[in-house]
Amino acid sequence: MRGILAALALLPLLAGCQREAPPAEEIAKSAEKLVGAEKPEPPQLAEGPYAPRDTCGDLKDAAEFRQTLAAAIEARDADALVALAAQDVKLDFGGGTGAAELRKRLTAEDGQLWRKLDELMALGCAANKQGGMTIPWYFDQSIKGVDPFKGMIVTGEKVPVLAAPDEEAEVLVRLSWDVVEIAAMQPDEPFQKVETRDGQEGYLATGKLRSLIDYRLVASSRNNRWRIVSLVAGD
């Protein structure tokens, strides 16, 4: 801010070499531009309305927490990840809670939870209204006109919606990080029948779809320490 004030103080002197000092209105406009430049809009990490973004950068000590979280996930270190969770961490909507239960799920032979955590780390971070963070970014956004139980995020840029469930079929439209609806997921099928937000029907590759209510992680700062307070899927 001192640099901004100093720059503003010099404006009349610099302008005086060519004309009279600018009016206060012009100085005020210059101040607005300089102040606004201090906090640019967080960049969108890909093309599309719900592409991952990162708005958690200004949360105190959040960067260190996220680095530690990412390292624990990459190393498949259950001890390290459990240490980042609250003792009462919520794990589902059927009463599953607690650090001990989290450890049990992390050490399951199928490794499913680790794979879900891998996915989450690539989906951005939102500073939520409670002062915490929500991963993925899109889960904290208002997505209107879509049934959350049928809604799917298209996870990629220029993903083709096809006229038939065949990669050689006609491309009806290409979507980038947008939302579609699906009647029922057929996980063993390579393509899913979808409906776009403008009502067009077609087929989209199964691997490019992620449920709106798939796993999400919410963390809060408690006594100046960030902790995972929720890691759930469904609704």
Number of C-alpha atoms within 10 A of each C-alpha: 9 7 9 14 12 10 14 16 12 11 15 17 14 12 12 12 9 8 10 11 15 13 9 10 9 12 15 12 10 16 16 12 10 17 13 11 10 10 9 8 10 11 10 15 14 14 15 18 13 22 21 23 19 18 19 22 13 10 13 14 13 20 13 11 17 17 11 15 21 16 14 18 19 12 11 17 15 18 11 15 22 22 15 21 22 19 17 16 23 23 21 15 11 7 8 13 19 18 19 13 16 22 15 11 17 20 15 11 8 10 12 13 17 20 12 14 19 15 14 18 16 14 21 20 25 23 21 19 9 7 12 21 24 24 26 25 24 22 21 16 11 7 14 7 9 15 13 15 16 16 23 24 20 26 21 18 16 15 18 21 27 23 18 18 18 13 16 9 13 14 15 14 14 13 20 19 23 21 25 26 22 21 12 11 16 12 10 8 11 14 23 24 22 26 19 18 13 7 10 12 19 21 23 28 20 17 14 17 22 16 20 25 17 16 22 23 21 21 25 21 17 11 7 9 12 21 22 25 23 22 20 18 16 13 9
